[in-house]
Amino acid sequence: MKLKLSLLALLLLPFAAVRAQNWGGGVDDELVHFGFTFQYTGATYKVKKKANWRDPYVSNTGRGTITDSLNAMYGKSSPGFGIGFVVNGRISNHIDLRLTPTLVFTDRLMEYEYSTARIPAYNPVFNSVEKKVVATMVEFPLGIKIKSNRRNNFRAYMLYGAKYSMDIASKKKTDDSDKDEEYKLLKNRKSYFSAEAAFGMDLYFEYFKMSPEIKLSYSLNDILDRKEVNPFNNPIDKLMLRHVTFSLFFE
């Protein structure tokens, strides 16, 4: 009797393994499938400064010296969040093509620290000024997903690609035409391209697949809007943007 039960268990083992492999609703076998994502992101400016970035800012409108000399200028990390969709195309057992259009709400922060050794001619002394850029981005990341072999209900992957980002924030938020130079906003370009790399894991549940992922994005071009000169964009030679994003994908 024990021998018969052992033989029966041995025969049923391959069927149990097949069923375990089918967890995830068979999503990996579909030529094209869809999903959605939630994201938490941290944005940081990477600043290339001009050779004379420390110099006090002198007004172009004849108002004289506006600020003291700069002691420091740097980007600060700021959180944001996003929601989006997944369109996944299967190329082979180990390669997918992924498009993940996403709506991202994020802030970007720049800190300016000024010297107090000399009082500006027309304004109170600036010790430290934080400039915030509020952005509502529509992003279109396109990437190649390279997957490992599946081990039961786990699979690791890496992703490489690029994305196009476009700011859809209203003009009212960036309208500073009625402000003096020392109160102007730090403005970014409305659109830019970024290179991306990510690492993640596919975790298979009975009817769906969940994938936690960490991704690094870096803008490929200068994102500083130079339509006008003010104390906050004048010391900057080039302004890049880095994002570190944690995502949960459900497919």
C-alpha positions in Angstrom: 0.0 0.0 0.0 2.8 2.4 0.9 4.6 1.5 -2.3 1.4 2.3 -4.3 1.0 5.7 -2.6 4.6 6.5 -3.2 4.2 5.7 -6.9 1.0 7.8 -7.1 2.8 10.7 -5.5 5.7 10.3 -7.9 3.3 10.3 -10.9 1.4 13.4 -9.6 4.6 15.4 -9.0 5.2 16.5 -12.6 1.5 17.7 -12.9 1.9 19.7 -9.7 5.1 21.3 -11.0 3.4 22.2 -14.3 0.6 23.8 -12.4 3.0 25.8 -10.3 4.8 26.9 -13.5 1.4 28.2 -14.8 0.9 30.6 -11.9 0.7 34.1 -13.1 -2.3 33.4 -15.3 -0.1 32.4 -18.2 0.9 36.1 -18.8 4.4 35.2 -20.0 2.9 33.1 -22.8 0.9 35.9 -24.4 2.3 37.8 -27.4 1.1 41.1 -25.9 -0.3 41.7 -22.4 -1.2 44.7 -20.2 -0.9 45.8 -16.7 -0.5 48.9 -14.4 2.1 50.3 -12.1 2.5 52.5 -9.0 5.8 54.4 -8.5 7.7 56.2 -5.8 10.4 58.4 -7.2 13.2 60.6 -5.9 14.5 63.5 -8.1 17.8 65.2 -7.8 19.5 67.9 -9.9 23.1 67.4 -11.1 24.7 70.8 -11.6 27.6 71.8 -13.8 28.6 75.3 -12.6 30.1 78.1 -14.7 33.7 79.1 -14.0 32.5 82.4 -12.4 29.5 80.9 -10.5 30.5 82.5 -7.2 30.3 86.1 -8.6 27.5 88.3 -7.2 24.6 88.7 -9.7 24.4 92.2 -11.3 21.0 93.2 -12.7 20.6 93.6 -16.5 17.9 96.3 -15.9 20.2 98.8 -14.1 19.3 97.9 -10.6 22.8 97.2 -9.6 24.0 94.2 -7.5 21.2 91.9 -6.5 22.8 89.1 -4.5 26.0 88.4 -2.5 28.5 86.0 -3.8 27.6 82.4 -3.8 29.2 79.9 -1.3 27.4 76.8 -2.5 24.8 75.7 -5.1 23.4 72.2 -5.2 20.4 70.0 -5.9 18.4 68.4 -3.1 16.5 65.1 -3.3 12.8 65.4 -3.4 10.1 62.7 -3.5 7.3 62.2 -6.0 4.8 59.5 -7.1 3.4 58.2 -10.3 0.7 55.9 -11.8 0.9 54.3 -15.2 0.1 51.4 -17.6 2.1 48.6 -19.0 2.2 47.3 -22.6 4.5 44.3 -22.8 5.4 42.6 -26.1 7.0 39.1 -26.0 10.0 38.8 -28.3 11.3 35.5 -26.9 11.4 33.4 -23.7 14.0 35.8 -22.3 13.4 39.1 -24.0 10.4 41.5 -23.8 9.7 45.0 -25.2 8.0 47.2 -22.7 6.2 50.5 -23.0 5.1 52.0 -19.6 3.3 55.4 -20.1 3.2 57.1 -16.7 1.8 60.2 -15.1 4.3 61.5 -12.5 3.9 64.2 -9.8 7.2 65.5 -8.5 9.1 68.4 -7.1 12.7 69.4 -7.8 14.8 71.4 -5.4 17.8 73.6 -5.8 19.6 75.2 -2.8 21.6 78.5 -3.1 23.8 79.5 -0.1 25.0 83.1 -0.2 27.8 84.9 1.6 26.9 87.6 4.2 30.2 89.5 3.8 28.6 92.2 1.6 25.1 93.6 1.7 23.4 93.8 -1.7 22.6 97.3 -3.0 18.9 96.9 -3.4 17.8 93.8 -1.4 18.1 92.2 2.0 20.9 89.8 2.4 20.2 86.3 1.0 21.7 83.6 3.4 20.1 80.5 1.9 17.4 80.3 -0.8 15.6 77.2 -1.9 14.0 77.2 -5.4 11.3 74.6 -6.0 10.2 73.4 -9.5 6.8 71.8 -9.4 6.3 69.4 -12.3 3.5 67.2 -13.6 5.2 64.8 -16.1 3.8 62.5 -18.7 6.5 60.0 -19.4 6.9 57.4 -22.1 9.6 54.9 -21.1 10.5 52.2 -23.8 12.8 49.4 -22.7 14.2 46.0 -23.4 13.5 43.6 -20.6 16.1 40.7 -20.3 14.8 37.9 -18.1 16.5 35.0 -16.4 15.1 31.4 -16.4 12.0 31.0 -14.3 12.5 29.1 -11.0 9.1 28.0 -9.8 7.4 31.3 -9.2 10.4 33.6 -9.3 12.3 35.3 -12.2 14.9 38.1 -12.1 15.3 40.6 -14.9 17.2 43.7 -16.0 15.9 46.4 -18.2 17.6 49.0 -20.4 16.0 51.8 -22.4 15.1 55.4 -22.8 12.2 57.7 -22.1 10.6 60.9 -23.3 9.3 63.2 -20.6 6.9 66.1 -21.1 5.8 68.6 -18.4 2.1 69.4 -18.6 1.9 71.8 -15.6 -0.2 74.8 -16.3 1.5 78.1 -17.4 0.0 79.8 -14.4 2.4 77.9 -12.1 5.5 79.2 -14.0 4.3 82.7 -14.8 6.7 85.1 -13.0 6.5 88.0 -15.5 5.4 90.4 -12.7 8.3 89.5 -10.3 11.6 91.2 -9.8 14.8 89.3 -10.7 15.5 88.1 -7.2 12.0 86.5 -7.0 12.1 84.8 -10.4 11.5 81.0 -10.7 14.1 78.4 -11.7 12.5 77.1 -14.9 13.0 73.8 -16.7 12.4 72.8 -20.3 9.1 71.3 -21.0 10.5 68.1 -22.5 13.6 66.0 -22.5 15.0 62.5 -23.1 16.6 60.2 -20.5 18.6 57.0 -20.5 17.4 54.3 -18.0 18.5 51.1 -16.4 16.6 48.9 -13.9 16.7 45.7 -11.9 13.6 43.8 -10.8 12.0 40.5 -10.0 8.9 38.8 -11.4 6.9 37.2 -8.6 4.1 34.8 -9.8 0.8 34.5 -8.0 -2.0 32.3 -9.0 -3.8 34.7 -11.3 -1.3 37.6 -11.8 2.3 38.6 -11.7 3.8 41.3 -9.4 7.2 42.9 -10.2 9.1 45.1 -7.7 11.7 47.2 -9.6 14.4 49.8 -8.9 15.3 52.1 -11.8 17.9 54.8 -12.4 17.1 57.5 -15.0 19.5 60.3 -16.2 18.6 63.1 -18.5 20.6 63.2 -21.7 20.4 66.9 -22.4 20.5 70.2 -20.4 17.0 70.8 -19.0 17.5 74.4 -17.9 15.2 76.9 -19.5 17.4 79.9 -20.6 14.8 82.2 -22.1 15.7 84.8 -19.5 18.6 85.5 -17.2 18.1 85.7 -13.4 20.2 85.1 -10.3 19.2 81.4 -10.2 20.0 80.2 -13.7 22.9 82.5 -14.4 25.5 80.6 -12.4 24.5 77.3 -14.0 26.4 76.0 -17.1 24.4 72.8 -17.4 21.5 71.3 -15.4 20.8 67.6 -15.6 18.2 65.5 -13.7 18.5 62.1 -12.0 15.6 60.0 -10.9 15.7 56.9 -8.7 12.4 55.1 -9.0 10.8 52.2 -7.0 7.9 50.6 -8.9 5.4 47.9 -8.4 4.1 46.4 -11.6 0.9 44.2 -11.7 0.3 42.2 -14.9 
